[in-house]
Amino acid sequence: MLNVLSIVAGVVAGLFLLLGILPFFGWLNWILTVPTALLGLVLGLIGRGRAGTVLNVVVLLLAGLRLMLGGGIF
């Protein structure tokens, strides 16, 4: 059950990431994408499956890349 919740959180974070890729919407990554993906990652680590964990790690890496390119983190 936790793995399903982790996958749902990863999909929602991925949708937020798609909005955060657009110019002037990079701040959405800090407010919506990163916390949602971290919650999904924790749920995925507690659960037994690996799909949710991998999905949330990929979303976090892409959000981090976008934040680095936009100057949000160093």
C-alpha angles and dihedrals in degrees: 000000000000090000090056090051089049091053091048090050090049093051092048091048089049090055090050088049091055089056091045092056091067116094115268091018098081090108087070088072091063096043103037115006104049098045093045092048091047090052090049091048092053091048090048092051091050092046125073101242127079101210095084093046093051092045093052093046090053091049091049092049092050092047090049091050091051091048092050092050092048095047095250093126133015 
